[in-house]
Amino acid sequence: MKTKVKEKVNWPITVLLIILAVITIVFPLYMTVMIAFKQPSEMTNSIAGILSFPKQWSFSNFAEAMRVTDFWRSLFNSVKITLITVVISILLHSMVGYAIGRNKAKSKFYNFSYLYIVSGMFVPFAILMMPLVKQTAEWHIANVVGVIICYVVFYMPMNVLLYSGYLTNIPVALEEAARVDGASTWKTYWSIIFPIMKPMHATVAVLTALGTWNDVMTPLVIMSGSGANTLPLAQLTFQTQFGTNYNLAFASYLLALLPILIFYIFCQKQILNGVVNGAVK
């Protein structure tokens, strides 16, 4: 007769973790929604005034935020930069990760290349900011093109690290069988390896898209004066020397959150698979 093993649940720790999750995730989101739907006259200095429901739910803040930020043009620029960056990153970084991942254990050159590329993760953007501004201006790419190139370079260390780690889960025997059948390395990669790395493609896509979509500094220092704005850059208009229009700002933040949130929801399953498989050798 099988005895049923009763699982012990540490309820105090479980409840504490749930409370922390509510405080760190749900509470800020709640405040964002409440402030976005309120009128400036409803904003008081008291905590109760900030946390209370709006007296009248209105979308006027959203309409005004869209007008002030030139929402559709800024959204188009953000989507264009993010989409092109993600596509180039997946294509380029996966090839670099494949070449390094399959050769770094048996070649000092590839091992050095791996360490050199990954070391870029430890270089702060503040050190690169001024040289990048000067270099992009001299090359006449102080625009959307320059921003995309910078993003592709910035996210290469992290993405190469992920791709090369994920390759340890793919048997080399698959490539050897393809070579026996007469397939070249190029054909083997695009026909066999690239499709197998689909979970990691989703992981890289979301991580790169999140960083690109929310970034302010790179477009600010490179595209300043070009007349083009991304959504985070356009949202700086709500902050002036004398104060911040929180109602319009939070309404704009919610509008900017929706596209990347929808993208994440669709790729969530692939992200989890990619992270788990990439972490286990």
N, C-alpha and C positions, 0 to 999 in steps of 0.2 A: 504494500500500500504506500502510495506516494504521499509524503508529508509536504504540506504547503509551507513554503518559507515566507515568512512575513517580512516585507521590506521595511526597514526603519527610515523614517523621514524626519529630518531635523527641522521641525516646524519653525522654531525661532529664527534660524538662519534663512529659511525659505521666505518667511514673511518679511524679514529685513531686506532681502534682495528685491522682493517685489516693491517694497516701499521706495527703495533707492531707484529702481527703474521708473517708477511713477514720477518721482521728483526730477530725475535727470532727463526724461524723455517726454512724458505726457504733460507735465506742468509747463515747460517752456512752450510747447505747441499750443496748449490751451491759452496761454497769455497772448501768443501771436495772433490767434484767431479772434480773441476778444478785442484786442486793441485795434485790429484791422477793421472791424465792423463798427467801432465806436466813432463818435464825432469828437473833435478836440475839446468841446465844452464839457464832455463827460469824463475827461481825464482830470483826476484830482490828485493831490499829493498823498492821499491816504491809500493804504493797501487795499482796503475794501472797494474803493472807487476804481482801482485798476483791475481787480479780479472779478468785479461784478459783470453781469450780462449787459449788453447794450440795451438802452431803453427802446431803441428801434433798429432792427436789423436793416442795414442799407448797404448797397453796393457802390455808393457814391465815391468812397475812398479808392476803390479799385479802378473806377473810371478815371478819376483824377490822376491816380498813379500811372495809369497807362498813357495818359496825355503828357504828363510831365516828363516821363522817361522815353517818350517816343517808342512805346513798348514793342510794336511789331517789327520795327527796323532793328532795335537792339536785340530782340529775340532772334531774328534772322541771323544777325552777326554771331550771337552766341552759339546757335545751332550749327551754323556753318563751320566755325572754328572747332567746336567740340567734335562734330561728325568727321571732319577731315583728319583731325588729330588722332581720333580713335582708329580710323581705317588705316592710316599710315603706320601707326604704332603697332597694330596687330600684324600687318604684313611685314614690316621691317624688323621689329623686335623679336618676332617669332623666328625669323630666319637667323638672326644673330644668336638668339638663345639656342637654336638647334645646332648651329655650327660649333658654338662654344661647349654646349652640354655634351655633345658626342665626342669631343676631342680634348677637353681640358685635363682629363685624367691621364692621357698618354702624350701630351704635348706641352712643353713649357711655354710656348708662345701663346696658346689658347688659354692656359691657366693664368698667365700674366694679363692677357686681354680681359679675362673675366674679372680678375681682381681690380684692374684699372677702371673698367666700366662701372662695377658695383661701388667703387670708392666715391663715385660721383654723388651717391646718396648723402654723403657727409659734408658736402660743400654747401654752405648757406647761400640763399639767393641774394642776400645783401652784398656779398662779395662780388657776385657776377653782375649786379644791376648796372652800374655805371659803364663797365666795358661793353655790355650788351647794347646799351643805348647808343654809344658811340659807333660800335661796329655795324649795327643795323642801319644807322643813319648814313654811314659811308657806303654801304652796299645798296642803299635806296630800297630797303625792305622794312622801313619803320612803319609797317602797316599790318594788315591781317596776315599776310604771308610770313612776315618776320615773327609774329606771335606764334603761328602754327609750327614753324621750324624750331623755335625755342621750346615749345611744349614737347615736341617729339624727342628732343635731346634731353630735356629735364626728366622725362618719365622712362627713358631707356634703362637706367640702372635698376630700378625696381622691377620693370617688366622682364628684363633679361634674367634677373634673379629668379623670378617666378617661372619663366619658361624653361630655363635650364634645370630647375628643380623638378618640374613636372615631367621632364623627359626621362627621369630615372624610373618612372612607372611604365614606360613604353619599352617592350622587349626589343633588343637589337635584332633578334631573329626575324622580325617582320621585314626589316630593311635588307637583311642578308637574303631572304627568300625572294624579295623583289629584284635584287641584283642578279640572282641566279636566272630569273625570268627575263633578264636583259634590260631592266629599267635603269635609267641613269639616276644619279643622286638627286637632280632637280625633279625628275618625274616621281621618284620615290617620296620626296618631301611633300609635294603638292597633292599626290594621289592617296598617300597613306598617313603620313605623320600629321600634316596640317588638319585633316578632318578629325583625327583622334584627339587632337588638342582643343576640341571645341569647348569643354568646360573651362579651360584656362583662358581661351579667347574671351569668354564672357566675363571672367574675373578681371582680366586686364582692361576690357572695354569699360566696365563700370568704374573701376578705380581711376582710370585715366579720365573718364568722362566727368566724374565727381570733382577731381582736382581742377580740370580745365574749366568746367562750368562755373565753379565758385571762386575762381582766382580773380583777384583785383589788381595786384601789383604789376604783373607782366603786361597786361594791356595798358595800364596806367602809364608806365614808364616808356613803353615802346610806341603805342599808338596815340599818345598825346599830341594834339595838333593836327591829326589826320582827319578829324571830323567823324570818325566811326566810333561807336560805343558798343560794348557788350552790356548785358543786363546788370552784372555787379558794378560795372563802371558807371552806368547811368543812374544807379541807385545812390551814388554819392551826392547827387543833387539835393537829396533830402537833408543832408548834413551841412549846415552853414556855420559861420563863425559865431553866431549868436544863439544857436540851438538846433534841435532836430525835430522834424515833423514826424512823430512816431506813428501816427495813424496811417499816413500815406506810405511811410517806409515799410511798415509791417504788412500792409496790403500788397505792396510790390514784392516783398519777400515771399509771400504765399504764392503769388503768380509765378515767380521764378522757380519755386520749389516743385510745382506740379510736373513739368516735363521730365526732369531728372528722376522724380519719384516714380512716375509711370515706367520709365526705362528700367529702373532698378527692380520693380515688381515683376516685370516680364523676364528678367535675367536672374532672378533670385536663386532659382534651383540650380542653374548652371554655376553660379558663383560659389555656392556651398560645395558642390562637387569638385570644383577646381581647387578651392582652398584645402579641402580634406585630402584629395589625391596628391596635391603638391607638397603637403606637409609630411606625408608618409612615404618613406622610401620602400 
